[in-house]
Amino acid sequence: MFGLLRLPILLVIAFIVGVFFERSNQREACEVIGHWRDGLCVTDGRNE
Protein backbone atom coordinates (compact mmCIF):
# COMPACT_ATOMS: atom_id res chain seq x y z
CA MET A 1 0.00 0.00 0.00
CA PHE A 2 2.80 2.41 0.85
CA GLY A 3 4.34 1.81 -2.60
CA LEU A 4 1.19 3.12 -4.28
CA LEU A 5 1.37 6.32 -2.26
CA ARG A 6 5.13 6.74 -2.65
CA LEU A 7 5.11 6.68 -6.48
CA PRO A 8 2.96 9.82 -7.03
CA ILE A 9 4.88 11.70 -4.34
CA LEU A 10 8.22 10.87 -5.97
CA LEU A 11 6.85 11.80 -9.40
CA VAL A 12 5.73 15.21 -8.14
CA ILE A 13 9.12 15.82 -6.53
CA ALA A 14 10.92 14.82 -9.76
CA PHE A 15 8.67 17.12 -11.79
CA ILE A 16 9.35 20.10 -9.53
CA VAL A 17 13.11 19.48 -9.62
CA GLY A 18 12.93 19.27 -13.43
CA VAL A 19 11.08 22.58 -13.66
CA PHE A 20 13.71 24.34 -11.55
CA PHE A 21 16.51 22.70 -13.57
CA GLU A 22 15.03 23.93 -16.86
CA ARG A 23 14.47 27.44 -15.51
CA SER A 24 18.12 27.53 -14.48
CA ASN A 25 19.18 26.46 -17.99
CA GLN A 26 16.96 29.11 -19.56
CA ARG A 27 18.42 31.78 -17.29
CA GLU A 28 21.96 30.81 -18.31
CA ALA A 29 21.01 30.84 -22.01
CA CYS A 30 19.34 34.22 -21.59
CA GLU A 31 22.57 35.80 -20.34
CA VAL A 32 23.97 35.41 -23.88
CA ILE A 33 21.19 37.35 -25.65
CA GLY A 34 19.66 39.61 -23.02
CA HIS A 35 18.87 39.88 -19.35
CA TRP A 36 16.50 38.12 -16.95
CA ARG A 37 13.73 40.27 -15.47
CA ASP A 38 10.68 39.10 -13.49
CA GLY A 39 11.05 35.52 -14.70
CA LEU A 40 11.29 36.46 -18.38
CA CYS A 41 14.19 36.83 -20.79
CA VAL A 42 14.23 40.39 -22.12
CA THR A 43 16.24 41.07 -25.27
CA ASP A 44 16.95 44.23 -27.19
CA GLY A 45 15.29 42.84 -30.34
CA ARG A 46 18.43 42.05 -32.32
CA ASN A 47 19.05 38.55 -33.60
CA GLU A 48 22.61 37.45 -33.00
Secondary structure, DSSP 4 states (H G I P E B T S, - for coil): -HHHHHHHHHHHHHHHHHHHHHHHHHHHHHHHHEEEETTEEEE-S---
